[in-house]
Amino acid sequence: MTRSAANHHQVYSAFLQKAEEYVPDGFRDDRWTEVIHLQNLMGLSDRSATAFVVVRIGLTNGGRPEEGDWSERVYHGTDMENVPQIVRRGGIDPSPAANRSEHGVGVYTTPALPLALNYALTHHGLAAGPDRDVDVGGKLYDVAAVFECELAQNFKACPSSWSEVHYAFSKDEIATLEWVVPAAADCHVTNALFFFVERPRDERTMRAQERRNARDAEERLGESPSKSVKRRRRG
């Protein structure tokens, strides 16, 4: 579903608008923006989670570079707080100063989209991971960021130390599915993907969300929430 079609579809328009908030003005290219309803994305580490919608935001500095020998498309899952910097750079920074992790220094890309999405959802480094409990149409989602990238041909395979994805991929597979980015010039970002993932909520979270939804509905009708509560109590 293209951006224009999504704008005319009430359900998907809300996802589109939320995803566009993560990309600074002036860096979005509507020609490549689309909303995709995910029927079945297998391989999530959290088996209770469901990836519902992904919004691809086209980037003004995206597209395959004209010069150089580039690989097939790969993916880079990252923390949501890194998105503005990556968008402005048009690439990812693999320098040790920019990337510190308990599993060592390095930026990884992969041709396996579920692997990149798992990383964005369950980051084991020092940053925040996804944007959690985002309200879209009265439901709460975790929003995870994955970038579509082009790699130069001089990448090298790197064995994984991330045990959380081993159930979905064998150790030998992961050794070929994670590719280290050796230098900033070797990776070009083309588009940003924002995955809206549903997770089971405990009863307290669900009740709080229901109260917020009721209050918002009452405010839209022009009635004070406090008056509405008193009226219901009298009834």
C-alpha positions as CSV (number, residue, x, y, z in Angstrom):
1,M,0.0,0.0,0.0
2,T,1.6,3.2,-1.1
3,R,1.7,6.4,1.0
4,S,-1.2,8.0,-0.9
5,A,-3.3,4.9,-0.5
6,A,-2.4,4.6,3.2
7,N,-3.5,8.2,3.7
8,H,-7.0,7.4,2.5
9,H,-7.2,4.2,4.7
10,Q,-8.1,5.2,8.2
11,V,-6.3,2.2,9.9
12,Y,-3.0,2.4,8.1
13,S,-2.9,6.2,8.0
14,A,-2.3,6.2,11.8
15,F,0.7,3.8,11.4
16,L,2.1,5.9,8.6
17,Q,1.9,9.2,10.5
18,K,3.6,7.6,13.6
19,A,6.4,6.2,11.5
20,E,7.0,9.5,9.7
21,E,7.5,11.2,13.1
22,Y,10.7,9.2,13.6
23,V,12.4,10.6,10.4
24,P,13.3,14.3,10.5
25,D,11.6,16.6,8.0
26,G,13.4,17.0,4.8
27,F,14.8,13.5,4.8
28,R,11.6,11.7,3.7
29,D,11.0,10.7,0.1
30,D,7.3,9.8,-0.4
31,R,8.0,8.0,-3.7
32,W,9.4,5.0,-1.7
33,T,7.2,5.2,1.3
34,E,4.6,2.4,1.8
35,V,2.6,0.6,4.5
36,I,2.8,-3.2,4.5
37,H,0.5,-5.5,6.5
38,L,2.5,-8.5,7.7
39,Q,0.6,-11.7,7.5
40,N,3.2,-13.9,9.1
41,L,6.8,-13.0,10.0
42,M,8.5,-16.0,11.5
43,G,11.6,-16.1,13.7
44,L,10.9,-13.6,16.4
45,S,12.8,-14.3,19.6
46,D,9.8,-13.4,21.7
47,R,7.3,-16.1,20.4
48,S,4.4,-14.3,22.1
49,A,5.1,-11.1,20.0
50,T,3.4,-10.4,16.6
51,A,4.8,-8.1,14.0
52,F,1.6,-6.5,12.7
53,V,2.6,-3.7,10.3
54,V,5.8,-2.4,8.8
55,V,6.1,1.1,7.4
56,R,8.9,1.7,4.9
57,I,9.9,5.3,4.9
58,G,11.7,6.4,1.7
59,L,14.8,8.5,2.4
60,T,15.9,11.5,0.3
61,N,19.5,10.2,0.3
62,G,18.4,6.6,-0.3
63,G,18.7,4.5,-3.4
64,R,21.7,2.5,-4.6
65,P,24.8,4.6,-5.1
66,E,25.8,5.0,-8.7
67,E,29.5,4.4,-8.2
68,G,31.2,1.3,-6.8
69,D,30.4,-2.4,-6.6
70,W,27.6,-3.0,-4.1
71,S,26.2,-6.2,-2.7
72,E,22.6,-7.4,-2.6
73,R,20.3,-5.6,-0.1
74,V,20.9,-6.3,3.6
75,Y,19.4,-5.1,6.8
76,H,20.6,-3.4,10.0
77,G,18.5,-3.4,13.1
78,T,19.2,-0.6,15.5
79,D,18.0,1.2,18.6
80,M,15.3,3.8,18.0
81,E,17.3,6.6,19.4
82,N,19.9,6.0,16.6
83,V,17.5,6.7,13.8
84,P,17.9,10.4,13.3
85,Q,21.7,10.2,13.2
86,I,21.6,7.3,10.7
87,V,19.1,9.1,8.5
88,R,21.2,12.3,8.4
89,R,24.4,10.4,7.7
90,G,22.9,8.2,5.0
91,G,24.9,5.3,6.5
92,I,26.0,3.7,9.8
93,D,29.1,4.5,11.7
94,P,31.1,1.4,12.7
95,S,33.8,3.2,14.6
96,P,34.6,1.9,18.2
97,A,33.7,5.3,19.7
98,A,30.1,5.1,18.3
99,N,29.5,1.4,19.0
100,R,30.1,-0.1,22.4
101,S,28.5,-3.5,23.4
102,E,29.1,-6.2,25.9
103,H,29.6,-8.5,22.9
104,G,32.4,-6.3,21.4
105,V,32.7,-3.4,19.0
106,G,31.1,-3.7,15.5
107,V,28.2,-2.9,13.3
108,Y,26.4,-5.9,11.8
109,T,24.2,-6.3,8.8
110,T,22.3,-9.4,7.6
111,P,20.3,-10.5,4.6
112,A,17.9,-12.2,7.1
113,L,15.2,-9.6,8.0
114,P,14.0,-11.5,11.1
115,L,17.6,-11.5,12.5
116,A,17.8,-7.7,12.1
117,L,14.3,-7.2,13.6
118,N,15.2,-9.4,16.6
119,Y,18.2,-7.3,17.3
120,A,16.2,-4.1,17.1
121,L,13.6,-5.5,19.5
122,T,15.9,-7.0,22.1
123,H,19.1,-5.0,22.0
124,H,21.7,-6.2,24.4
125,G,23.9,-3.1,24.2
126,L,23.9,0.2,26.1
127,A,21.0,1.9,24.3
128,A,17.2,1.7,24.7
129,G,16.1,-0.6,21.9
130,P,12.5,-0.1,20.5
131,D,10.1,2.7,21.2
132,R,7.9,0.9,23.7
133,D,4.1,1.1,24.4
134,V,3.3,3.4,21.5
135,D,-0.4,4.1,21.2
136,V,-1.7,3.7,17.6
137,G,-5.5,3.6,17.3
138,G,-6.0,2.6,20.9
139,K,-3.6,-0.3,20.9
140,L,-0.1,-0.4,22.2
141,Y,2.9,-1.4,20.1
142,D,6.6,-1.6,20.4
143,V,8.2,0.1,17.4
144,A,11.5,-1.3,16.1
145,A,13.8,0.3,13.5
146,V,15.5,-1.7,10.8
147,F,17.4,0.0,7.9
148,E,17.6,-1.4,4.4
149,C,21.2,-1.0,3.3
150,E,23.6,-1.7,0.4
151,L,27.0,-3.1,1.3
152,A,30.3,-2.8,-0.6
153,Q,31.7,-6.2,-1.7
154,N,34.6,-6.2,0.8
155,F,32.5,-7.3,3.8
156,K,33.5,-10.3,5.8
157,A,31.4,-12.9,7.6
158,C,31.5,-12.8,11.4
159,P,30.3,-15.6,13.8
160,S,27.5,-14.6,16.1
161,S,27.6,-14.3,19.9
162,W,23.9,-13.6,20.2
163,S,22.3,-16.7,21.8
164,E,18.7,-15.3,21.6
165,V,18.4,-16.0,17.9
166,H,19.9,-19.5,17.9
167,Y,16.6,-21.2,18.1
168,A,15.6,-19.7,14.7
169,F,18.9,-20.1,12.9
170,S,21.6,-22.7,13.3
171,K,25.1,-21.6,14.4
172,D,26.5,-22.3,10.9
173,E,23.7,-20.2,9.3
174,I,24.3,-17.2,11.6
175,A,28.0,-17.3,10.8
176,T,27.0,-16.5,7.2
177,L,24.0,-14.3,8.0
178,E,25.9,-11.6,10.0
179,W,28.3,-9.4,8.0
180,V,30.5,-6.8,9.6
181,V,30.6,-3.3,8.2
182,P,34.3,-2.5,8.2
183,A,34.0,1.3,7.3
184,A,31.3,3.9,7.0
185,A,31.9,4.2,3.3
186,D,31.1,0.5,2.8
187,C,27.5,0.8,3.9
188,H,24.8,3.0,2.2
189,V,21.3,3.3,3.8
190,T,18.4,3.2,1.4
191,N,15.2,3.1,3.4
192,A,14.0,3.0,7.0
193,L,11.6,0.2,8.1
194,F,9.5,0.7,11.3
195,F,7.9,-2.5,12.6
196,F,4.9,-2.2,14.9
197,V,5.0,-5.2,17.1
198,E,2.2,-6.3,19.5
199,R,3.1,-8.0,22.8
200,P,0.9,-9.4,25.5
201,R,0.1,-6.9,28.2
202,D,-0.6,-7.5,31.8
203,E,-4.0,-6.7,33.2
204,R,-2.9,-3.5,35.0
205,T,-1.5,-2.1,31.7
206,M,-4.6,-3.1,29.8
207,R,-6.9,-1.4,32.4
208,A,-4.8,1.8,32.3
209,Q,-5.0,1.8,28.5
210,E,-8.8,1.4,28.6
211,R,-9.1,4.3,31.0
212,R,-7.0,6.5,28.7
213,N,-9.1,5.5,25.7
214,A,-12.3,6.3,27.6
215,R,-11.0,9.7,28.7
216,D,-9.8,10.5,25.1
217,A,-13.2,9.6,23.7
218,E,-15.0,11.8,26.3
219,E,-12.8,14.7,25.6
220,R,-13.4,14.4,21.8
221,L,-17.2,14.6,22.6
222,G,-16.6,17.8,24.5
223,E,-17.5,16.4,28.0
224,S,-15.2,16.8,31.0
225,P,-13.9,13.4,32.0
226,S,-14.5,14.2,35.7
227,K,-18.2,15.0,35.0
228,S,-18.6,11.8,33.0
229,V,-17.2,9.8,35.8
230,K,-19.5,11.4,38.3
231,R,-22.5,10.8,36.0
232,R,-21.7,7.1,35.7
233,R,-21.3,6.7,39.5
234,R,-24.8,8.3,40.0
235,G,-26.3,6.0,37.5
